[in-house]
Amino acid sequence: MKLHNKLLAALCASAAIAPAAHAEKFFGSSSISGLYGDQYEIFGGDQEAASVITIENVSAHNWGDSFLFIDRYQVQGDSDSPNDVYGEFAPRLSLGWLTGSELKFGPIKDVLLAATYEYGGGADANNLLTGVGFSWDVPGLQYFDTNFYHVDNDDAFDTPDDWQTTITWGAPFEIGPARFLFDGFIDYSSGVGGAQKAELHVNPQFTLDIGHFSGNPGVMYAGIEYSHWRNKFGTSAIETENAVSALVKFHF
């Protein structure tokens, strides 16, 4: 069994055998969001319009955290591109909780075993990522996490294995009576040379808490998402994407 499969098996097994009495949930949220943009890059140097419906779930526990999302990408207009579905499931297991030792040092709050399963999308992915994650204490940020993965690629392009770094953050702030959230992720994949290029995807969202004005804070957000995607899907045959999309998100 490959090392990354052993790490994933250890992560899942450790979480499964944990006594329920020792499991404490700190936070949990589900949401559904709608995006619309007309600057999504496709093969041939063209752009297309599309709507994206996303379902998300995030939870944080004393044993670690997990994140799940599913995107439904629906092409609009005259484009011949196919509609598709893409998703990721990303659990992380706290080594501090697992060992019973506090692993805080400097700005690092915890060290975690990290895994992600990617499926579907334009590359028809079936990829397994395993590695190590760090949770950071950064002033002004609700969370700041970094993960470093080995990627076992299994996709439509027969991509060899490579490495990926993922950064996620969330920064709520207020201006007068208005509450805002600036959050997002950065993915960098190393590529392996040849047809598989190093890939950079910077994807922040800037939203206003609409629900706050009606006495229901944290329920409805509206704003924009920006996607800067160099070597999209790991190929230079697609122009660098710089897409701004309208965004509405409901939490439940």
Backbone torsions as a table, in degrees:
resi	resn	phi	psi	omega
1	MET	NA	134.1	179.9
2	LYS	-64.2	157.4	-177.7
3	LEU	-59.3	-43.0	-177.3
4	HIS	-66.0	-32.3	175.9
5	ASN	-68.3	-36.6	176.9
6	LYS	-64.8	-41.4	178.9
7	LEU	-63.0	-43.0	179.6
8	LEU	-64.8	-42.3	179.2
9	ALA	-62.1	-41.2	178.8
10	ALA	-64.9	-39.9	179.1
11	LEU	-61.1	-50.0	-177.1
12	CYS	-66.9	-42.1	-177.9
13	ALA	-66.5	-40.7	-178.8
14	SER	-64.3	-41.5	178.4
15	ALA	-66.9	-36.2	-176.0
16	ALA	-69.5	-35.4	-175.3
17	ILE	-91.6	-0.7	-179.7
18	ALA	-65.3	130.8	178.1
19	PRO	-61.0	134.9	-177.3
20	ALA	-59.4	-31.8	-178.6
21	ALA	-65.3	-22.8	-178.0
22	HIS	-93.8	-3.9	-178.7
23	ALA	-91.5	125.5	-179.7
24	GLU	-126.6	128.0	-179.8
25	LYS	-94.4	126.9	179.7
26	PHE	-95.0	-35.2	-171.8
27	PHE	-160.0	146.7	174.2
28	GLY	-157.0	139.8	-179.1
29	SER	-155.5	142.1	172.6
30	SER	-122.0	151.9	-178.8
31	SER	-151.5	159.0	170.4
32	ILE	-131.4	133.9	-176.5
33	SER	-133.2	155.6	176.1
34	GLY	-123.9	133.3	178.6
35	LEU	-121.2	147.0	169.5
36	TYR	-141.6	131.6	176.7
37	GLY	-151.6	160.2	-179.5
38	ASP	-127.4	24.6	-178.5
39	GLN	-123.9	23.3	-179.8
40	TYR	-76.0	124.7	-176.4
41	GLU	-78.2	140.0	175.9
42	ILE	-132.3	175.7	-179.2
43	PHE	-61.0	148.4	177.2
44	GLY	90.7	8.9	179.0
45	GLY	75.8	14.9	-179.8
46	ASP	-99.6	164.1	173.7
47	GLN	-120.3	155.5	177.8
48	GLU	-137.2	158.9	173.6
49	ALA	-94.6	145.5	179.6
50	ALA	-156.5	153.5	169.5
51	SER	-110.2	146.2	-178.0
52	VAL	-130.7	122.7	172.4
53	ILE	-102.8	127.0	-176.5
54	THR	-124.0	130.9	171.5
55	ILE	-109.4	130.6	-177.2
56	GLU	-130.2	150.9	169.7
57	ASN	-143.0	132.4	178.2
58	VAL	-133.9	140.6	176.9
59	SER	-146.0	150.0	178.7
60	ALA	-129.6	134.9	-176.5
61	HIS	-135.2	172.4	175.6
62	ASN	-69.1	-21.2	178.8
63	TRP	-88.1	-8.4	-178.8
64	GLY	146.5	-148.3	-178.8
65	ASP	-152.1	170.1	177.6
66	SER	-148.7	152.2	179.2
67	PHE	-142.2	132.1	179.5
68	LEU	-134.0	133.7	170.1
69	PHE	-144.5	153.0	176.0
70	ILE	-133.3	125.2	176.9
71	ASP	-104.4	134.2	168.3
72	ARG	-110.1	109.9	-176.9
73	TYR	-95.9	115.4	-175.6
74	GLN	-116.7	113.2	-178.6
75	VAL	-68.8	139.3	177.3
76	GLN	-115.9	156.4	176.0
77	GLY	80.4	-147.1	-170.9
78	ASP	-96.5	4.7	-177.4
79	SER	-64.6	144.0	177.2
80	ASP	-92.1	2.6	-179.1
81	SER	-64.3	148.2	179.1
82	PRO	-77.4	150.6	167.0
83	ASN	-73.0	153.8	177.9
84	ASP	-154.5	172.8	178.6
85	VAL	-125.8	135.2	179.0
86	TYR	-135.8	142.5	178.6
87	GLY	-148.6	162.7	175.2
88	GLU	-141.6	143.4	171.1
89	PHE	-125.0	123.0	-171.3
90	ALA	-132.0	91.4	173.8
91	PRO	-90.9	151.2	174.6
92	ARG	-135.5	139.5	-177.8
93	LEU	-113.5	122.8	-177.9
94	SER	-69.4	121.3	175.1
95	LEU	-71.8	-27.5	175.0
96	GLY	-63.8	-44.8	177.1
97	TRP	-67.0	-41.2	-175.6
98	LEU	-65.4	-38.5	-176.9
99	THR	-93.8	-12.1	-176.4
100	GLY	74.7	14.8	-179.5
101	SER	-118.9	135.9	177.8
102	GLU	-71.8	123.5	-177.1
103	LEU	-106.5	34.8	176.0
104	LYS	-81.9	134.3	171.2
105	PHE	-157.1	127.4	-175.2
106	GLY	59.2	-133.8	-179.8
107	PRO	-82.2	-3.0	-179.0
108	ILE	-83.9	125.3	-178.9
109	LYS	-88.6	-32.3	-177.4
110	ASP	-163.8	157.4	174.3
111	VAL	-116.1	136.9	-172.4
112	LEU	-135.6	148.9	163.6
113	LEU	-75.8	131.5	-173.5
114	ALA	-124.6	141.8	176.6
115	ALA	-144.3	151.9	173.8
116	THR	-143.7	137.6	172.7
117	TYR	-113.4	122.9	179.3
118	GLU	-108.8	138.3	-179.0
119	TYR	-147.4	143.0	175.8
120	GLY	81.3	-155.0	178.6
121	GLY	82.5	-175.1	-176.8
122	GLY	-63.6	-24.5	178.5
123	ALA	-96.9	4.4	-178.6
124	ASP	50.3	54.9	-171.6
125	ALA	-75.2	150.0	169.4
126	ASN	-147.0	62.7	-165.8
127	ASN	-105.7	145.7	177.6
128	LEU	-120.1	123.1	179.6
129	LEU	-113.6	132.8	177.6
130	THR	-138.9	144.2	-179.5
131	GLY	177.2	-142.9	-175.9
132	VAL	-129.5	143.9	179.5
133	GLY	-124.7	159.4	177.2
134	PHE	-133.6	134.1	171.4
135	SER	-102.4	132.1	-172.3
136	TRP	-114.8	149.8	173.1
137	ASP	-100.7	100.7	-177.8
138	VAL	-117.2	120.7	-179.4
139	PRO	-55.4	135.2	178.6
140	GLY	87.9	-10.7	-179.6
141	LEU	-108.7	137.3	175.2
142	GLN	-69.1	-37.1	174.4
143	TYR	-155.5	153.9	174.7
144	PHE	-151.1	116.0	-175.0
145	ASP	-128.8	145.0	173.9
146	THR	-128.6	137.8	178.1
147	ASN	-129.7	141.3	179.9
148	PHE	-125.0	119.3	-168.9
149	TYR	-121.7	148.2	156.7
150	HIS	-93.1	135.2	-173.7
151	VAL	-112.5	118.1	173.0
152	ASP	-91.8	95.3	-174.2
153	ASN	-81.6	135.1	173.3
154	ASP	-144.4	90.7	-173.5
155	ASP	-139.6	-176.9	-175.3
156	ALA	-64.3	-20.2	-176.1
157	PHE	-98.7	6.2	-178.0
158	ASP	51.6	47.9	-175.8
159	THR	-73.4	130.2	174.5
160	PRO	-64.5	164.9	179.0
161	ASP	-63.7	148.7	175.8
162	ASP	-148.4	-160.7	-175.6
163	TRP	-126.3	148.9	-179.6
164	GLN	-138.9	141.7	171.3
165	THR	-114.9	131.6	179.0
166	THR	-124.8	131.1	176.5
167	ILE	-120.0	131.7	175.0
168	THR	-128.9	149.4	-179.2
169	TRP	-152.4	160.4	173.4
170	GLY	-146.5	125.9	-175.8
171	ALA	-132.4	95.3	173.7
172	PRO	-78.9	146.1	176.3
173	PHE	-155.9	166.2	-176.9
174	GLU	-125.8	144.1	171.0
175	ILE	-130.1	107.2	-174.4
176	GLY	60.5	-132.0	-179.5
177	PRO	-82.6	-5.3	-174.8
178	ALA	-91.5	139.8	176.6
179	ARG	-111.7	132.6	-177.3
180	PHE	-123.2	162.3	173.6
181	LEU	-137.0	127.3	174.7
182	PHE	-115.8	109.4	-178.1
183	ASP	-141.2	175.8	179.3
184	GLY	155.8	-164.5	-178.4
185	PHE	-146.7	159.7	171.4
186	ILE	-130.6	125.0	174.4
187	ASP	-113.9	131.3	171.1
188	TYR	-125.8	119.3	176.4
189	SER	-106.5	135.4	-171.9
190	SER	-69.6	-28.4	-171.6
191	GLY	70.6	173.0	-177.9
192	VAL	-131.9	14.9	-178.0
193	GLY	85.4	172.5	179.8
194	GLY	65.3	-130.8	-177.0
195	ALA	-73.3	-23.4	-177.9
196	GLN	-93.2	104.5	-175.4
197	LYS	-90.0	155.2	170.6
198	ALA	-62.1	138.9	-168.5
199	GLU	-124.7	133.0	178.2
200	LEU	-126.3	125.0	178.2
201	HIS	-129.1	113.0	177.9
202	VAL	-108.7	121.9	-169.3
203	ASN	-138.8	78.9	177.6
204	PRO	-89.9	155.8	172.2
205	GLN	-124.1	140.8	176.7
206	PHE	-126.1	113.6	-172.9
207	THR	-132.7	155.1	176.6
208	LEU	-106.5	134.5	178.0
209	ASP	-77.1	92.5	-179.1
210	ILE	-67.5	-39.2	-178.3
211	GLY	-60.4	-27.4	-179.3
212	HIS	-57.5	-33.9	-175.9
213	PHE	-74.4	-15.9	179.0
214	SER	-111.3	15.4	178.2
215	GLY	81.6	15.9	178.8
216	ASN	-126.3	66.9	-176.6
217	PRO	-64.0	145.0	175.4
218	GLY	78.6	10.0	-178.0
219	VAL	-100.1	-46.4	-176.7
220	MET	-129.2	128.8	177.5
221	TYR	-123.5	150.2	174.6
222	ALA	-142.5	143.7	-179.2
223	GLY	174.7	-140.1	-176.8
224	ILE	-135.4	155.8	170.8
225	GLU	-122.3	139.7	177.5
226	TYR	-118.5	131.5	179.0
227	SER	-119.9	113.9	170.3
228	HIS	-108.9	113.7	-172.1
229	TRP	-132.9	104.1	178.9
230	ARG	-93.8	133.6	-174.9
231	ASN	55.8	54.2	-179.4
232	LYS	-53.4	133.9	-175.5
233	PHE	59.3	19.2	177.5
234	GLY	78.4	17.7	-179.7
235	THR	-126.3	143.8	176.2
236	SER	-86.5	1.7	178.3
237	ALA	-75.7	-8.6	175.5
238	ILE	-110.1	131.0	178.7
239	GLU	-61.0	153.6	176.5
240	THR	-59.1	126.8	-177.5
241	GLU	-84.9	131.3	171.2
242	ASN	-133.9	85.2	-170.8
243	ALA	-113.8	130.8	173.4
244	VAL	-108.5	128.2	-176.4
245	SER	-126.4	145.9	171.9
246	ALA	-76.0	143.4	-172.3
247	LEU	-137.6	133.9	169.6
248	VAL	-130.5	134.3	-177.7
249	LYS	-135.7	133.3	176.7
250	PHE	-115.0	131.9	176.1
251	HIS	-103.1	143.2	-180.0
252	PHE	-146.1	NA	NA
